[in-house]
Amino acid sequence: MDAEDVEAAVEKRRIWLAKQLDTAATRLAVSVTGEPVNTYDMRSAGAVARDDGADVWLRVVVEDPDYEPASRWDGNAMANAIIGVAKPFVLRWIDWRHGDGYLRGRRLRGEVMTLAPGETVSTSGGVLHDDPELPASWWDELRWSLTALATYPMLWHHELGAVESTTRGVREHFGVTLPADVFTEVTWTTAHADLHWGNLRRPDLCILDWESWRPEFAGYDFATLYCSSLLHSPTAERIRAMPELQTRSGHLALLSAISRYLRIAGGGSDYDLLEPHLRAEAQAILADLT
């Protein structure tokens, strides 16, 4: 598929998603008032909407087996049960199947959520380029939120998947086979599991996109945020110094996050710029672990 074909396919998907957003608005009795925003993978779209006199966020997502189980269909709605975390709340939702033509038979979900305050910290695919200019209170709120999340009961088992993914990623990208005993006596906590600067709001903290929350190595959320900060050294150094990243679990969390980001690198996005920094970090950790 050449560049023109890709562009045409993306545009077709964009138009289709916009129509599905309108369908969701009708089914959920809200009025779209903002311009639609698509995720980079064109799997979902969202826009500001009006719901009984209040501004809300309307989102529609299309089922894609390639994202499961990492992204869970009920992730956003199930996250309503998590307290003590700065996050949107899903007010109501509805599922349906697309009945004709393009992507016929695919399941869709429309969600009405509380509107997150402020602005997204980075719109560059979640990669930080400049000083985010965040006050100490913002960082404090982030720590409180992630601490509260970490103690939330783990409702399903993902540990084996995390170990296998990390082992496979380290072998593929660094030619190193991690010994099984590296994973003994690690700590597991509940994590957002997709924490980057595109999922964080300022000036008041709000953590977006709860499709992927699951058990992970303790420190995994700081690890993914660190990886997406490597182009701005002061912020990266601040996160790397977090105590969660100084432990065995934290080192494995970093290797897991680095392997994940390296799978994305090379696709022509800002993640390509992270690759040399990711590799340097991983080599230093592997020198201590193996």
ABEGO torsion letter per residue (X at the ends): XBAAAAAAAAAAAAAAAAAAAAAAAAAAGBBBABBBBBBAAGABBBBBBBBGGBBBBBBBBBBBAAAOAABBAAAAAAAAABBGBBBBBBABBBBBBBABEBGBGBBBBBBBBBBBBEBBABABGGBBABBAGBBAAAAAAAAAAAAAAAABBBABBAAAAAAAAAAAAAAAAAGBBBBAAAABGBBBBBBAGABBAAABBOABBBBBGAAABBBBBBGAAAAAAAAAAAABAAAAAAAAABAAAABAAAAAAAAAAAAAAAAABGAGBAAAAAAAAAAAAAAAAAAAAX
